[in-house]
Amino acid sequence: MSRTSEAHLADRTFFGQPQAMANLFGVEMWERFSFYGMQGILLIYLYYSAARGGLGIDQSEATSIVGAYGGLVYLSTVLGAWLADRVLGAEATLFASAVVVMCGHIALSVLPGLLGVGVGLVLIALGSGGVKATATTLVGMLYAREDGRREAGFALYYLGINLGGLVGPLLTGLVQTSLGFRAGFGLAAVGMAFGLAQYSVGRRKFSASAREVPSPLPADQRWPVVALVGAALVAIGLLFLLGVLTPGRLAGAVVVATIVATVAYFTVILTSRRITRVERRRVLAFVPMFLASAAFWSLYQQQFTVLTIYADTQLDRSILGWEMPVAWIQAVNPVFIILLSGAFAGLWTALGPRQPSSPVKFALATAVMGVGFLLFLPIAGDGPNSAPLMGVIGILFVFTVAELLLSPVGLALSTKLAPQAFRSQMVALFFLSIALGSALSGVLAGYFDTSDESPYFAILGTVAVVLGVLLAAAAPYLHRMMAGADGPVTAPR
């Protein structure tokens, strides 16, 4: 049976989407519950004093750790995608990665101090990277390239992500304030266990293509790969022991590693003899999209660094005399995603071939994200507990609009532009842009000064708006380079 026929024969039993979407929706929802629930309390756990249940790490070092961790999550998609394409197949990689995520949350909850942070965050990052790369690939495999439901399906999948992202911070925030940080991290582990149980029940719903290994690794290459990984781990350990890698330098190190991985990945794909001339043009068109995505995420991911600090020190969190947990600010964006994702999916479906091209959507997202940062200026610099809650909620609404213009669109675009021989690895390239942006968010957060916030928001906001304008100018050319993968070129109306 052809891939197109297989896609069209999928049962439409989950909101008009193929039946297997329900299983992917569920496992990703629980994985995001654990991920965002933990991340909602991670930064304050690092820099809160021991008297408040934290580790008492310097705030700038804490933001570097969080930025490095965020970058490592998305950098790990390279490993997850490689395992899916060369060793295990996408479906088996997804299941194994989810197990690793659960083990990481358990380690963070049980192991003491920095040992728990180190072991837990590394395991969660590695496992989450595998889940991200493969789950997105499996969603893309549910649709033929020309299936008009693809972007709507990705929007629905994104809704599952944000249901978990909503409930996770709310519950872990409450548990952390009443029972402590370890209990909050333990709740995240329980959530991931639910996700694994749900996924195990429905694994048989996936087609044979989800289990195949597209480009199996030859037997004679396996031990050299194992040796290379071992040498890399030893080198990283030595850098820590020698003091070259410190908490304050972690985010910068991940930035460098991500840039190296990105250049290597683009080089491997573009020079491969297994891709056609048309596929090569599509990959080249993805390069400026990658750069725009990295710039976007370097601002957006500051919700877990700068915005957390802002909520802890500047935001008026009082609601009818009750002070809401710091982590709850992380639940605002998922609420807007849930409210708006259906509207965006409906909009793209209704517009059909008349909708803006993906490069235009990326340009709008980058510029709107810059506007969101500029909107901090009217409420910046008035002292502790002075920033109005509704003002920050309004800014997060702008963040959400920008996110919906780029994130589900970028996921869908990476599967549409992917050469046949590099399906999962092309998705990994999109996640590498998030890795670069996430790590940069940790680097940039080191320059955030609560006593003088305006220059920070003004400079970053302005740069993002300018980048969006430049990408919009190049959008028609990039759309043509995609050679029909992004839909027909339509004349403006």
Rosetta blueprint (number, residue, H / E / L):
1 M L
2 S L
3 R H
4 T H
5 S H
6 E H
7 A H
8 H H
9 L L
10 A L
11 D L
12 R E
13 T E
14 F E
15 F L
16 G L
17 Q E
18 P E
19 Q L
20 A H
21 M H
22 A H
23 N H
24 L H
25 F H
26 G H
27 V H
28 E H
29 M H
30 W H
31 E H
32 R H
33 F H
34 S H
35 F H
36 Y H
37 G H
38 M H
39 Q H
40 G H
41 I H
42 L H
43 L H
44 I H
45 Y H
46 L H
47 Y H
48 Y L
49 S L
50 A H
51 A H
52 R H
53 G L
54 G L
55 L L
56 G L
57 I L
58 D L
59 Q H
60 S H
61 E H
62 A H
63 T H
64 S H
65 I H
66 V H
67 G H
68 A H
69 Y H
70 G H
71 G H
72 L H
73 V H
74 Y H
75 L H
76 S H
77 T H
78 V H
79 L H
80 G H
81 A H
82 W H
83 L H
84 A H
85 D H
86 R H
87 V L
88 L L
89 G L
90 A H
91 E H
92 A H
93 T H
94 L H
95 F H
96 A H
97 S H
98 A H
99 V H
100 V H
101 V H
102 M H
103 C H
104 G H
105 H H
106 I H
107 A H
108 L H
109 S H
110 V H
111 L L
112 P L
113 G H
114 L H
115 L H
116 G H
117 V H
118 G H
119 V H
120 G H
121 L H
122 V H
123 L H
124 I H
125 A H
126 L H
127 G H
128 S H
129 G H
130 G H
131 V H
132 K H
133 A H
134 T H
135 A H
136 T H
137 T H
138 L H
139 V H
140 G H
141 M L
142 L L
143 Y L
144 A L
145 R L
146 E L
147 D L
148 G L
149 R L
150 R H
151 E H
152 A H
153 G H
154 F H
155 A H
156 L H
157 Y H
158 Y H
159 L H
160 G H
161 I H
162 N H
163 L H
164 G H
165 G H
166 L H
167 V H
168 G H
169 P H
170 L H
171 L H
172 T H
173 G H
174 L H
175 V H
176 Q H
177 T H
178 S H
179 L H
180 G L
181 F H
182 R H
183 A H
184 G H
185 F H
186 G H
187 L H
188 A H
189 A H
190 V H
191 G H
192 M H
193 A H
194 F H
195 G H
196 L H
197 A H
198 Q H
199 Y H
200 S H
201 V H
202 G L
203 R H
204 R H
205 K H
206 F L
207 S L
208 A H
209 S H
210 A H
211 R L
212 E L
213 V L
214 P L
215 S L
216 P L
217 L L
218 P L
219 A H
220 D H
221 Q H
222 R H
223 W H
224 P H
225 V H
226 V H
227 A H
228 L H
229 V H
230 G H
231 A H
232 A H
233 L H
234 V H
235 A H
236 I H
237 G H
238 L H
239 L H
240 F H
241 L H
242 L L
243 G L
244 V L
245 L L
246 T L
247 P H
248 G H
249 R H
250 L H
251 A H
252 G H
253 A H
254 V H
255 V H
256 V H
257 A H
258 T H
259 I H
260 V H
261 A H
262 T H
263 V H
264 A H
265 Y H
266 F H
267 T H
268 V H
269 I H
270 L H
271 T H
272 S L
273 R L
274 R L
275 I L
276 T L
277 R H
278 V H
279 E H
280 R H
281 R H
282 R H
283 V H
284 L H
285 A H
286 F H
287 V H
288 P H
289 M H
290 F H
291 L H
292 A H
293 S H
294 A H
295 A H
296 F H
297 W H
298 S H
299 L H
300 Y H
301 Q H
302 Q H
303 Q H
304 F H
305 T L
306 V H
307 L H
308 T H
309 I H
310 Y H
311 A H
312 D H
313 T H
314 Q L
315 L E
316 D L
317 R L
318 S E
319 I E
320 L L
321 G L
322 W E
323 E E
324 M L
325 P L
326 V H
327 A H
328 W H
329 I H
330 Q H
331 A H
332 V H
333 N H
334 P H
335 V H
336 F H
337 I H
338 I H
339 L H
340 L H
341 S H
342 G H
343 A H
344 F H
345 A H
346 G H
347 L H
348 W H
349 T H
350 A H
351 L H
352 G H
353 P H
354 R H
355 Q L
356 P L
357 S L
358 S H
359 P H
360 V H
361 K H
362 F H
363 A H
364 L H
365 A H
366 T H
367 A H
368 V H
369 M H
370 G H
371 V H
372 G H
373 F H
374 L H
375 L L
376 F L
377 L H
378 P H
379 I H
380 A L
381 G L
382 D L
383 G L
384 P L
385 N L
386 S L
387 A E
388 P L
389 L H
390 M H
391 G H
392 V H
393 I H
394 G H
395 I H
396 L H
397 F H
398 V H
399 F H
400 T H
401 V H
402 A H
403 E H
404 L H
405 L H
406 L H
407 S H
408 P H
409 V H
410 G H
411 L H
412 A H
413 L H
414 S H
415 T H
416 K H
417 L L
418 A L
419 P L
420 Q H
421 A H
422 F H
423 R H
424 S H
425 Q H
426 M H
427 V H
428 A H
429 L H
430 F H
431 F H
432 L H
433 S H
434 I H
435 A H
436 L H
437 G H
438 S H
439 A H
440 L H
441 S H
442 G H
443 V H
444 L H
445 A H
446 G L
447 Y L
448 F L
449 D L
450 T L
451 S L
452 D L
453 E L
454 S H
455 P H
456 Y H
457 F H
458 A H
459 I H
460 L H
461 G H
462 T H
463 V H
464 A H
465 V H
466 V H
467 L H
468 G H
469 V H
470 L H
471 L H
472 A H
473 A H
474 A H
475 A H
476 P H
477 Y H
478 L H
479 H H
480 R H
481 M H
482 M L
483 A L
484 G L
485 A L
486 D L
487 G L
488 P L
489 V L
490 T L
491 A L
492 P L
493 R L
